[in-house]
Amino acid sequence: MPFPKALTPVSLRGYQRAWLGRDLLAGVTLAAVAIPEVMGYTSIAQTPVVTGLYTILLPLLAFALLGSSKLLVVGGDSATAAILAAGLAGAGIAGLQPGSSQWVALCGLTALMTGVILLIARLLRLGFIGDFLSASVLIGFLTGVGIQVATGQIPDILGVPKGSGNWFQQQWSWISSLGQVSWPTLAYGLGTIAIIYIFKLFIPKIPGAIVAVVGLLTVATVTDATTYGVAVIGAIKGGLPPLGLPQGLEWSDVPAVIPTAFACFFIVIAQSAATSRSFALKHGDRADVNRDIVGLSAANLAAGLSGTFVVNGSPTKTQILDGVKGRTQVANLVVVVVTLIVLLFLTGLLTDLPKAVLAGVVFVIGVELIDIKGLARVSRRRPRELLIAVVTALTVFLVGVGAGIVLALALSLIDVIERQYKARALVLEPKPEGGYGYEDAVPGAQSSPGLVVFRFDADLFFANASGFTDRVEGVVAGAPDPVQWFILDCSGVSDVDYSAGQALADMTDYLHKRGIHLILARPEASLLETLNRYELMGRISPEHVFDDLDKAVAAYPGPAAPAAPPPAS
């Protein structure tokens, strides 16, 4: 008897038994990479190492059961971990110390608030918000996070104290401490980085991170690394995560974490949606971002209720899952089972793991977030957007991740508005063989004697309305022949706001006073409704509204004959 479809998670519908073996293998492989990764992210979030394991236990289970993406892997993430740490450090909470029980509780509260905001976004169908971070801005943002994350691991790799203050002060701190480098610690750190890259280059099918962790953990345990000055992560509290609301907090802590939760929300939406869509398209599936938001909300609520920090859709882990031919969320359920086994039975084996090894793993992750190839592509294809990406990256690691996310959103919105503001205005010229040629709408341009076919490639709104009317007036006043018909090709205009409606009314009066007929071609029904509300349709003859541009051009009667000269006296 088949399992009822209504009770089957969306991500698992249509599952085939033939996929099970591949999903099991993919899940074990992914767990081998994800476990040391998320343990490393705790050094960014500044929480106990075990909280990293918690991010891929209940949160990943929640997304697998409630999300829609077949491949998206949810768990701890470097970008959101960096936002979280920076946000809490700047929240102004008296006596707050990174790594303390209060810090961990606030991390859980932030995850809960992020989950609530995601849920509200789903109820309001705000999945489109993720589209407001352009690809170039996201490249710059993640590059900045990568620089911040990678450089933040250098002190642990060197075995020197971490500095405080701004980014420059932190870098100067370890540079000025080079005389105190712990060479055994550095050997573990560099060894980790070397092993990962060697496997990436020569044996890419085997995850170098797990080889480095297992191999160097064995060396550290056998040689008792603490006896020669190597810092280790120490005892990890095993067992199931604590379930329930974060302890020791007050209602006054909620407003303090809201800004950080909103910053995490935007990155979770943008990064998860982009990852989910790209892998869905790759496999011919349909991405349901709004349904994924439900899964992401549940995942963050589960994180907040199980003693860990904000989780996010991970591009790197999703790529790993796809690379080892995982097919569905069954592979992620396998990761949950493997993580549970580690928590229940194997945490004691991790006691002697050098901190430098985890720092090396995270350092590589940070370096790989620095998207030089992406910046180069942006530079070649859209040079002006390179400046936006670079400014975003610099803001992230020089000023802070919170400022970076605000700037990223602002620059994305400014870019959208600027493109609408500077939308192209064109005059169409019918070709003898059919079709139209396009030239910029400048004085001297016309479609034929007495006829101007004008096209504006953007909706009309308060910012571009004046530019629109200026272009119209310039073309009409500068036409080689007196304009008799002005055809507005509405194919590029789907909406007109109130300010633009006023400007359009003034333009209509301008044309009529010059004896010029205003013709509308290809207007959508919604546009006609809008113009009617603005009482503009009463100024345009019904015979001068065409659903086809060719019909509008064909209806033009041609230039009127010039008036006869007065008789000679």
DRENDO-502169 format. One record per residue (C-alpha): residue number from 1; residue in three letters; z, x, y. Coordinates in nm, 3 decimals. Layout:
! residues N
   num   residuo         z         x         y
   NUM       Ala         Z         X         Y
...
//
This chain:
! residues 569
   num   residuo         z         x         y
     1       Met     0.000     0.000     0.000
     2       Pro    -0.108     0.161     0.329
     3       Phe     0.152     0.228     0.597
     4       Pro     0.130    -0.038     0.874
     5       Lys    -0.088     0.090     1.158
     6       Ala     0.146    -0.051     1.422
     7       Leu     0.427     0.171     1.291
     8       Thr     0.211     0.482     1.258
     9       Pro     0.241     0.730     1.549
    10       Val    -0.077     0.732     1.758
    11       Ser    -0.124     1.106     1.699
    12       Leu    -0.121     1.053     1.319
    13       Arg    -0.348     0.750     1.286
    14       Gly    -0.644     0.812     1.059
    15       Tyr    -0.468     1.101     0.885
    16       Gln    -0.643     1.231     0.573
    17       Arg    -0.464     1.387     0.276
    18       Ala    -0.720     1.667     0.272
    19       Trp    -0.574     1.793     0.601
    20       Leu    -0.219     1.834     0.467
    21       Gly    -0.253     2.184     0.318
    22       Arg    -0.411     2.323     0.633
    23       Asp    -0.150     2.155     0.854
    24       Leu     0.136     2.296     0.645
    25       Leu    -0.001     2.650     0.673
    26       Ala    -0.076     2.606     1.044
    27       Gly     0.278     2.476     1.105
    28       Val     0.442     2.775     0.934
    29       Thr     0.218     3.015     1.128
    30       Leu     0.291     2.840     1.457
    31       Ala     0.666     2.846     1.388
    32       Ala     0.647     3.222     1.329
    33       Val     0.504     3.266     1.679
    34       Ala     0.687     2.986     1.860
    35       Ile     1.041     3.078     1.752
    36       Pro     1.051     3.428     1.906
    37       Glu     0.855     3.297     2.207
    38       Val     1.102     3.022     2.295
    39       Met     1.395     3.255     2.231
    40       Gly     1.237     3.485     2.489
    41       Tyr     1.198     3.203     2.740
    42       Thr     1.575     3.173     2.752
    43       Ser     1.579     3.503     2.940
    44       Ile     1.372     3.329     3.210
    45       Ala     1.577     3.008     3.209
    46       Gln     1.892     3.225     3.184
    47       Thr     2.041     3.014     2.905
    48       Pro     2.185     3.111     2.562
    49       Val     1.922     3.222     2.309
    50       Val     1.987     2.927     2.078
    51       Thr     1.876     2.682     2.348
    52       Gly     1.523     2.819     2.302
    53       Leu     1.528     2.700     1.940
    54       Tyr     1.650     2.361     2.058
    55       Thr     1.334     2.318     2.270
    56       Ile     1.119     2.297     1.955
    57       Leu     1.349     2.078     1.751
    58       Leu     1.405     1.726     1.885
    59       Pro     1.163     1.753     2.183
    60       Leu     0.868     1.850     1.962
    61       Leu     0.963     1.576     1.716
    62       Ala     0.978     1.319     1.998
    63       Phe     0.633     1.411     2.126
    64       Ala     0.478     1.413     1.778
    65       Leu     0.601     1.058     1.722
    66       Leu     0.531     0.910     2.068
    67       Gly     0.248     1.117     2.222
    68       Ser    -0.122     1.068     2.153
    69       Ser    -0.261     1.422     2.143
    70       Lys    -0.328     1.551     1.792
    71       Leu    -0.279     1.915     1.884
    72       Leu    -0.064     1.950     2.197
    73       Val     0.242     2.163     2.119
    74       Val     0.551     2.083     2.327
    75       Gly     0.842     2.319     2.377
    76       Gly     0.993     2.578     2.608
    77       Asp     0.739     2.717     2.854
    78       Ser     0.739     3.014     3.089
    79       Ala     0.620     2.820     3.396
    80       Thr     0.877     2.542     3.376
    81       Ala     1.151     2.787     3.274
    82       Ala     1.077     2.992     3.588
    83       Ile     1.077     2.680     3.807
    84       Leu     1.404     2.569     3.650
    85       Ala     1.585     2.901     3.706
    86       Ala     1.459     2.937     4.063
    87       Gly     1.541     2.574     4.144
    88       Leu     1.896     2.583     4.013
    89       Ala     1.966     2.919     4.178
    90       Gly     1.862     2.770     4.512
    91       Ala     2.034     2.433     4.465
    92       Gly     2.341     2.545     4.658
    93       Ile     2.593     2.441     4.391
    94       Ala     2.920     2.623     4.454
    95       Gly     3.029     2.871     4.188
    96       Leu     2.722     2.822     3.970
    97       Gln     2.655     3.123     3.745
    98       Pro     2.341     3.167     3.529
    99       Gly     2.421     3.137     3.160
   100       Ser     2.749     2.951     3.216
   101       Ser     2.828     2.619     3.053
   102       Gln     2.777     2.453     3.392
   103       Trp     2.432     2.616     3.421
   104       Val     2.332     2.494     3.075
   105       Ala     2.458     2.144     3.157
   106       Leu     2.253     2.142     3.478
   107       Cys     1.947     2.256     3.280
   108       Gly     2.001     1.955     3.052
   109       Leu     2.045     1.725     3.352
   110       Thr     1.720     1.856     3.502
   111       Ala     1.540     1.784     3.174
   112       Leu     1.680     1.430     3.176
   113       Met     1.567     1.374     3.536
   114       Thr     1.223     1.516     3.454
   115       Gly     1.202     1.274     3.161
   116       Val     1.300     0.980     3.383
   117       Ile     1.042     1.076     3.648
   118       Leu     0.776     1.104     3.375
   119       Leu     0.871     0.761     3.245
   120       Ile     0.844     0.609     3.594
   121       Ala     0.507     0.780     3.633
   122       Arg     0.391     0.620     3.309
   123       Leu     0.509     0.273     3.412
   124       Leu     0.322     0.312     3.742
   125       Arg     0.016     0.462     3.564
   126       Leu     0.038     0.781     3.767
   127       Gly    -0.125     1.008     3.511
   128       Phe    -0.392     1.087     3.769
   129       Ile    -0.132     1.291     3.964
   130       Gly    -0.209     1.580     3.732
   131       Asp    -0.560     1.587     3.877
   132       Phe    -0.422     1.682     4.218
   133       Leu    -0.374     2.042     4.109
   134       Ser    -0.722     2.190     4.116
   135       Ala    -0.825     2.439     3.850
   136       Ser    -0.835     2.726     4.102
   137       Val    -0.488     2.641     4.235
   138       Leu    -0.351     2.616     3.880
   139       Ile    -0.502     2.958     3.799
   140       Gly    -0.330     3.102     4.106
   141       Phe    -0.001     2.929     4.028
   142       Leu     0.012     3.045     3.666
   143       Thr    -0.095     3.395     3.772
   144       Gly     0.197     3.407     4.014
   145       Val     0.432     3.281     3.743
   146       Gly     0.291     3.546     3.507
   147       Ile     0.363     3.824     3.757
   148       Gln     0.713     3.692     3.815
   149       Val     0.783     3.652     3.443
   150       Ala     0.639     3.990     3.340
   151       Thr     0.814     4.189     3.612
   152       Gly     1.137     4.002     3.539
   153       Gln     1.144     4.154     3.187
   154       Ile     1.111     4.517     3.299
   155       Pro     1.488     4.579     3.344
   156       Asp     1.562     4.460     2.988
   157       Ile     1.280     4.675     2.853
   158       Leu     1.418     4.979     3.038
   159       Gly     1.782     4.899     2.961
   160       Val     1.886     4.899     3.327
   161       Pro     2.073     4.628     3.524
   162       Lys     1.871     4.347     3.676
   163       Gly     1.858     4.337     4.053
   164       Ser     1.902     4.038     4.282
   165       Gly     1.741     3.917     4.600
   166       Asn     1.372     3.861     4.665
   167       Trp     1.092     3.991     4.445
   168       Phe     1.061     4.323     4.630
   169       Gln     1.435     4.384     4.613
   170       Gln     1.437     4.312     4.239
   171       Gln     1.152     4.559     4.180
   172       Trp     1.317     4.824     4.394
   173       Ser     1.637     4.778     4.193
   174       Trp     1.484     4.887     3.862
   175       Ile     1.263     5.150     4.025
   176       Ser     1.569     5.310     4.185
   177       Ser     1.749     5.295     3.846
   178       Leu     1.487     5.489     3.649
   179       Gly     1.731     5.776     3.613
   180       Gln     1.953     5.545     3.402
   181       Val     1.684     5.438     3.156
   182       Ser     1.805     5.387     2.798
   183       Trp     1.535     5.563     2.599
   184       Pro     1.614     5.390     2.267
   185       Thr     1.598     5.053     2.446
   186       Leu     1.266     5.150     2.605
   187       Ala     1.135     5.248     2.261
   188       Tyr     1.214     4.901     2.126
   189       Gly     1.053     4.733     2.427
   190       Leu     0.737     4.943     2.428
   191       Gly     0.719     4.922     2.049
   192       Thr     0.719     4.542     2.069
   193       Ile     0.441     4.539     2.328
   194       Ala     0.236     4.794     2.130
   195       Ile     0.268     4.603     1.801
   196       Ile     0.163     4.274     1.963
   197       Tyr    -0.147     4.425     2.123
   198       Ile    -0.243     4.625     1.812
   199       Phe    -0.244     4.306     1.607
   200       Lys    -0.432     4.119     1.880
   201       Leu    -0.702     4.386     1.880
   202       Phe    -0.735     4.471     1.512
   203       Ile    -0.572     4.195     1.303
   204       Pro    -0.581     3.887     1.530
   205       Lys    -0.518     3.642     1.245
   206       Ile    -0.166     3.779     1.197
   207       Pro     0.076     3.702     1.485
   208       Gly     0.192     4.037     1.616
   209       Ala     0.497     3.883     1.784
   210       Ile     0.657     3.785     1.455
   211       Val     0.569     4.125     1.302
   212       Ala     0.737     4.298     1.598
   213       Val     1.045     4.076     1.586
   214       Val     1.097     4.102     1.210
   215       Gly     1.011     4.472     1.190
   216       Leu     1.218     4.589     1.485
   217       Leu     1.507     4.357     1.396
   218       Thr     1.514     4.526     1.055
   219       Val     1.515     4.871     1.216
   220       Ala     1.792     4.770     1.458
   221       Thr     2.006     4.622     1.179
   222       Val     1.966     4.918     0.943
   223       Thr     2.037     5.176     1.213
   224       Asp     2.306     4.971     1.394
   225       Ala     2.128     4.981     1.729
   226       Thr     2.442     4.911     1.932
   227       Thr     2.581     5.253     1.837
   228       Tyr     2.309     5.428     2.035
   229       Gly     2.325     5.206     2.343
   230       Val     2.079     4.928     2.265
   231       Ala     2.185     4.582     2.388
   232       Val     2.140     4.307     2.126
   233       Ile     2.147     3.930     2.161
   234       Gly     2.469     3.905     1.958
   235       Ala     2.601     3.612     1.760
   236       Ile     2.399     3.292     1.784
   237       Lys     2.576     2.963     1.729
   238       Gly     2.388     2.800     1.443
   239       Gly     2.382     2.441     1.328
   240       Leu     2.252     2.127     1.490
   241       Pro     2.231     2.105     1.870
   242       Pro     2.500     1.912     2.059
   243       Leu     2.392     1.552     2.106
   244       Gly     2.481     1.347     2.412
   245       Leu     2.483     1.366     2.788
   246       Pro     2.547     1.710     2.944
   247       Gln     2.921     1.764     2.981
   248       Gly     3.126     1.864     3.284
   249       Leu     2.891     1.726     3.550
   250       Glu     2.940     1.478     3.832
   251       Trp     2.712     1.220     3.990
   252       Ser     2.681     1.446     4.293
   253       Asp     2.492     1.696     4.075
   254       Val     2.202     1.453     4.027
   255       Pro     2.059     1.484     4.383
   256       Ala     2.093     1.863     4.359
   257       Val     1.853     1.888     4.063
   258       Ile     1.602     1.622     4.173
   259       Pro     1.376     1.865     4.369
   260       Thr     1.362     2.099     4.067
   261       Ala     1.290     1.805     3.837
   262       Phe     1.001     1.694     4.060
   263       Ala     0.857     2.048     4.061
   264       Cys     0.880     2.056     3.680
   265       Phe     0.725     1.709     3.664
   266       Phe     0.412     1.816     3.850
   267       Ile     0.361     2.122     3.631
   268       Val     0.429     1.928     3.310
   269       Ile     0.175     1.663     3.409
   270       Ala    -0.092     1.910     3.526
   271       Gln    -0.058     2.169     3.250
   272       Ser    -0.010     1.923     2.964
   273       Ala    -0.294     1.696     3.077
   274       Ala    -0.534     1.988     3.118
   275       Thr    -0.441     2.129     2.776
   276       Ser    -0.458     1.793     2.600
   277       Arg    -0.796     1.708     2.754
   278       Ser    -0.956     2.043     2.681
   279       Phe    -0.864     2.040     2.311
   280       Ala    -0.951     1.670     2.274
   281       Leu    -1.299     1.733     2.418
   282       Lys    -1.341     2.036     2.195
   283       His    -1.291     1.820     1.885
   284       Gly    -1.472     1.509     2.007
   285       Asp    -1.151     1.311     2.055
   286       Arg    -1.040     1.101     2.350
   287       Ala    -0.746     1.219     2.558
   288       Asp    -0.498     0.947     2.657
   289       Val    -0.298     1.114     2.935
   290       Asn    -0.084     0.810     3.008
   291       Arg     0.019     0.786     2.643
   292       Asp     0.093     1.159     2.638
   293       Ile     0.321     1.105     2.938
   294       Val     0.529     0.874     2.718
   295       Gly     0.560     1.156     2.464
   296       Leu     0.641     1.413     2.731
   297       Ser     0.903     1.184     2.882
   298       Ala     1.064     1.133     2.541
   299       Ala     1.050     1.508     2.475
   300       Asn     1.233     1.590     2.798
   301       Leu     1.488     1.315     2.745
   302       Ala     1.546     1.459     2.396
   303       Ala     1.581     1.807     2.549
   304       Gly     1.840     1.683     2.800
   305       Leu     2.037     1.507     2.527
   306       Ser     2.032     1.806     2.290
   307       Gly     2.164     2.086     2.511
   308       Thr     1.843     2.255     2.620
   309       Phe     1.607     2.283     2.915
   310       Val     1.280     2.127     3.037
   311       Val     0.990     2.131     2.790
   312       Asn     0.620     2.129     2.859
   313       Gly     0.286     2.119     2.683
   314       Ser     0.207     2.479     2.595
   315       Pro    -0.155     2.605     2.626
   316       Thr    -0.077     2.924     2.430
   317       Lys     0.094     2.754     2.138
   318       Thr    -0.170     2.479     2.130
   319       Gln    -0.439     2.747     2.116
   320       Ile    -0.257     2.914     1.827
   321       Leu    -0.237     2.584     1.639
   322       Asp    -0.607     2.520     1.694
   323       Gly    -0.694     2.878     1.600
   324       Val    -0.527     2.849     1.260
   325       Lys    -0.713     2.518     1.199
   326       Gly    -0.424     2.278     1.242
   327       Arg    -0.555     1.924     1.262
   328       Thr    -0.270     1.698     1.374
   329       Gln     0.093     1.669     1.479
   330       Val     0.188     1.708     1.112
   331       Ala     0.166     2.083     1.179
   332       Asn     0.416     2.042     1.463
   333       Leu     0.648     1.844     1.234
   334       Val     0.639     2.146     1.003
   335       Val     0.748     2.361     1.301
   336       Val     1.043     2.125     1.348
   337       Val     1.145     2.165     0.982
   338       Val     1.116     2.545     0.992
   339       Thr     1.321     2.558     1.315
   340       Leu     1.586     2.337     1.157
   341       Ile     1.609     2.575     0.860
   342       Val     1.651     2.870     1.096
   343       Leu     1.924     2.691     1.291
   344       Leu     2.114     2.588     0.979
   345       Phe     2.085     2.901     0.767
   346       Leu     1.924     3.201     0.939
   347       Thr     2.077     3.249     1.287
   348       Gly     2.313     3.512     1.148
   349       Leu     2.014     3.735     1.072
   350       Leu     1.921     3.742     1.442
   351       Thr     2.248     3.890     1.569
   352       Asp     2.120     4.249     1.588
   353       Leu     1.788     4.161     1.755
   354       Pro     1.752     4.393     2.060
   355       Lys     1.715     4.215     2.393
   356       Ala     1.433     4.459     2.466
   357       Val     1.231     4.308     2.181
   358       Leu     1.252     3.958     2.326
   359       Ala     1.178     4.103     2.669
   360       Gly     0.867     4.270     2.525
   361       Val     0.748     3.940     2.374
   362       Val     0.796     3.757     2.704
   363       Phe     0.641     4.046     2.900
   364       Val     0.318     4.004     2.701
   365       Ile     0.326     3.628     2.761
   366       Gly     0.367     3.690     3.133
   367       Val     0.081     3.940     3.142
   368       Glu    -0.146     3.693     2.964
   369       Leu    -0.067     3.428     3.225
   370       Ile    -0.212     3.663     3.488
   371       Asp    -0.563     3.522     3.473
   372       Ile    -0.778     3.801     3.617
   373       Lys    -1.089     3.665     3.442
   374       Gly    -1.022     3.321     3.586
   375       Leu    -0.981     3.464     3.937
   376       Ala    -1.307     3.657     3.891
   377       Arg    -1.490     3.339     3.786
   378       Val    -1.355     3.156     4.089
   379       Ser    -1.463     3.445     4.311
   380       Arg    -1.818     3.436     4.176
   381       Arg    -1.865     3.060     4.171
   382       Arg    -1.651     2.936     4.460
   383       Pro    -1.539     3.229     4.680
   384       Arg    -1.349     3.012     4.930
   385       Glu    -1.125     2.882     4.650
   386       Leu    -1.030     3.239     4.554
   387       Leu    -0.828     3.265     4.876
   388       Ile    -0.641     2.946     4.782
   389       Ala    -0.567     3.082     4.433
   390       Val    -0.448     3.421     4.563
   391       Val    -0.227     3.267     4.835
   392       Thr    -0.071     3.038     4.573
   393       Ala    -0.005     3.333     4.338
   394       Leu     0.152     3.543     4.613
   395       Thr     0.374     3.255     4.723
   396       Val     0.501     3.201     4.369
   397       Phe     0.634     3.550     4.306
   398       Leu     0.711     3.656     4.664
   399       Val     0.872     3.338     4.798
   400       Gly     0.958     3.138     4.488
   401       Val     0.822     2.906     4.223
   402       Gly     0.942     2.595     4.408
   403       Ala     0.756     2.698     4.722
   404       Gly     0.456     2.783     4.505
   405       Ile     0.433     2.437     4.350
   406       Val     0.466     2.269     4.691
   407       Leu     0.198     2.497     4.835
   408       Ala    -0.025     2.440     4.532
   409       Leu    -0.011     2.063     4.579
   410       Ala    -0.062     2.092     4.955
   411       Leu    -0.360     2.326     4.922
   412       Ser    -0.519     2.103     4.658
   413       Leu    -0.485     1.797     4.881
   414       Ile    -0.607     1.985     5.189
   415       Asp    -0.908     2.105     4.990
   416       Val    -0.991     1.746     4.888
   417       Ile    -0.954     1.617     5.244
   418       Glu    -1.157     1.904     5.388
   419       Arg    -1.444     1.839     5.148
   420       Gln    -1.443     1.470     5.241
   421       Tyr    -1.415     1.563     5.607
   422       Lys    -1.710     1.800     5.584
   423       Ala    -1.917     1.576     5.355
   424       Arg    -2.291     1.632     5.371
   425       Ala    -2.500     1.397     5.583
   426       Leu    -2.865     1.383     5.477
   427       Val    -3.191     1.229     5.589
   428       Leu    -3.412     1.123     5.298
   429       Glu    -3.786     1.173     5.315
   430       Pro    -4.002     0.972     5.070
   431       Lys    -4.248     1.192     4.877
   432       Pro    -4.607     1.081     4.811
   433       Glu    -4.563     1.140     4.437
   434       Gly    -4.243     0.933     4.431
   435       Gly    -3.876     1.009     4.481
   436       Tyr    -3.712     1.158     4.787
   437       Gly    -3.661     1.494     4.946
   438       Tyr    -3.334     1.574     5.122
   439       Glu    -3.271     1.758     5.444
   440       Asp    -2.964     1.796     5.661
   441       Ala    -2.911     1.517     5.912
   442       Val    -2.978     1.713     6.229
   443       Pro    -3.160     1.613     6.549
   444       Gly    -3.533     1.613     6.477
   445       Ala    -3.501     1.483     6.121
   446       Gln    -3.662     1.151     6.028
   447       Ser    -3.793     0.985     5.712
   448       Ser    -4.117     0.864     5.873
   449       Pro    -4.220     0.764     6.227
   450       Gly    -3.967     0.506     6.340
   451       Leu    -3.765     0.521     6.016
   452       Val    -3.446     0.709     5.931
   453       Val    -3.298     0.684     5.582
   454       Phe    -2.947     0.824     5.620
   455       Arg    -2.708     0.917     5.341
   456       Phe    -2.343     1.023     5.372
   457       Asp    -2.190     1.173     5.057
   458       Ala    -1.829     1.055     5.093
   459       Asp    -1.617     0.750     5.148
   460       Leu    -1.555     0.679     5.515
   461       Phe    -1.197     0.724     5.630
   462       Phe    -1.006     0.810     5.946
   463       Ala    -1.068     1.187     5.924
   464       Asn    -1.447     1.184     5.883
   465       Ala    -1.538     0.862     6.069
   466       Ser    -1.602     1.037     6.401
   467       Gly    -1.812     1.305     6.234
   468       Phe    -2.015     1.033     6.061
   469       Thr    -2.094     0.848     6.385
   470       Asp    -2.169     1.174     6.567
   471       Arg    -2.424     1.267     6.299
   472       Val    -2.586     0.922     6.323
   473       Glu    -2.608     0.936     6.701
   474       Gly    -2.748     1.289     6.688
   475       Val    -3.023     1.194     6.443
   476       Val    -3.117     0.877     6.634
   477       Ala    -3.119     1.043     6.975
   478       Gly    -3.312     1.348     6.849
   479       Ala    -3.572     1.169     6.635
   480       Pro    -3.933     1.271     6.715
   481       Asp    -4.034     0.903     6.726
   482       Pro    -3.824     0.612     6.858
   483       Val    -3.617     0.481     6.567
   484       Gln    -3.679     0.117     6.474
   485       Trp    -3.511     0.095     6.132
   486       Phe    -3.199     0.286     6.036
   487       Ile    -3.142     0.254     5.661
   488       Leu    -2.791     0.351     5.552
   489       Asp    -2.803     0.454     5.186
   490       Cys    -2.460     0.338     5.069
   491       Ser    -2.475     0.506     4.726
   492       Gly    -2.235     0.776     4.847
   493       Val    -1.996     0.534     5.020
   494       Ser    -1.774     0.313     4.805
   495       Asp    -1.494     0.245     5.052
   496       Val    -1.430     0.226     5.426
   497       Asp    -1.079     0.236     5.569
   498       Tyr    -0.973     0.049     5.883
   499       Ser    -1.034     0.339     6.124
   500       Ala    -1.377     0.403     5.975
   501       Gly    -1.451     0.029     5.992
   502       Gln    -1.392     0.039     6.366
   503       Ala    -1.619     0.343     6.395
   504       Leu    -1.886     0.167     6.186
   505       Ala    -1.868    -0.135     6.418
   506       Asp    -1.918     0.092     6.720
   507       Met    -2.212     0.260     6.547
   508       Thr    -2.368    -0.081     6.474
   509       Asp    -2.337    -0.178     6.841
   510       Tyr    -2.491     0.157     6.940
   511       Leu    -2.794     0.096     6.718
   512       His    -2.843    -0.266     6.824
   513       Lys    -2.826    -0.177     7.193
   514       Arg    -3.114     0.062     7.132
   515       Gly    -3.314    -0.210     6.956
   516       Ile    -3.265    -0.050     6.613
   517       His    -3.217    -0.258     6.298
   518       Leu    -2.932    -0.146     6.070
   519       Ile    -3.031    -0.178     5.703
   520       Leu    -2.792    -0.140     5.409
   521       Ala    -2.934    -0.006     5.082
   522       Arg    -2.751     0.006     4.748
   523       Pro    -2.410    -0.117     4.869
   524       Glu    -2.155    -0.198     4.601
   525       Ala    -2.012    -0.551     4.596
   526       Ser    -1.667    -0.411     4.683
   527       Leu    -1.812    -0.236     4.988
   528       Leu    -1.977    -0.557     5.109
   529       Glu    -1.643    -0.736     5.069
   530       Thr    -1.472    -0.467     5.277
   531       Leu    -1.737    -0.483     5.551
   532       Asn    -1.710    -0.861     5.552
   533       Arg    -1.333    -0.838     5.607
   534       Tyr    -1.403    -0.611     5.903
   535       Glu    -1.645    -0.882     6.035
   536       Leu    -1.935    -0.638     6.017
   537       Met    -2.163    -0.843     5.793
   538       Gly    -2.204    -1.098     6.070
   539       Arg    -2.384    -0.828     6.270
   540       Ile    -2.627    -0.743     5.989
   541       Ser    -2.902    -0.985     5.885
   542       Pro    -2.880    -1.087     5.516
   543       Glu    -3.249    -0.992     5.486
   544       His    -3.148    -0.638     5.577
   545       Val    -2.926    -0.581     5.272
   546       Phe    -3.110    -0.436     4.969
   547       Asp    -2.980    -0.355     4.622
   548       Asp    -3.252    -0.091     4.578
   549       Leu    -3.346     0.193     4.811
   550       Asp    -3.717     0.176     4.725
   551       Lys    -3.722    -0.193     4.821
   552       Ala    -3.555    -0.116     5.152
   553       Val    -3.806     0.158     5.236
   554       Ala    -4.098    -0.058     5.125
   555       Ala    -3.979    -0.342     5.352
   556       Tyr    -4.008    -0.123     5.661
   557       Pro    -4.301    -0.275     5.859
   558       Gly    -4.407     0.055     6.011
   559       Pro    -4.389     0.173     6.370
   560       Ala    -4.456    -0.092     6.633
   561       Ala    -4.770    -0.050     6.837
   562       Pro    -4.706     0.114     7.173
   563       Ala    -4.707    -0.119     7.471
   564       Ala    -5.045    -0.154     7.652
   565       Pro    -5.072     0.041     7.977
   566       Pro    -5.059    -0.168     8.294
   567       Pro    -5.405    -0.261     8.440
   568       Ala    -5.548    -0.030     8.701
   569       Ser    -5.498    -0.152     9.054
//
